[in-house]
Amino acid sequence: MSWGKMDVTFQILPQTVFTVSRASPNFGDTADAAKAIIDSLGYVEDEDYNGINLVYFTAQAGSFSGGGGWANVNGRFMWMSYSLGLAVTRHEIGHNFGHPHHGE
């Protein structure tokens, strides 16, 4: 709980194509490509934004095949497959806010 000390806001940027394979993307490549696009638009990390959520069409193979999401615990990047769902979105945001998978 933030007890009113945290504000979660967002901005949706225009759809952009980048050179990461849709067939078999990996987390690091998509995070680097998304950050490069945001940097090229003039946004500055820790001034204009603190995290990136990339919405990606479902991969046909590899770690992201079948959809879902991926986020690092205490990370600044979250990958989500399209179409978005509340359960997966809040699960991945929980990782970015410091929560690992819990047994119960």
Buried (B, 14 or more C-beta within 10 A) or exposed (E): EEEEEEEEEEEEEEEEEEEBEBEBBBBEBBBEBBBEBBEEEEBEEEEEBEBBBBBBEEBEEEEBBEBBBBBBEEBBBBBBBEEEEEEBBEBBBBBBBEEEEEEE
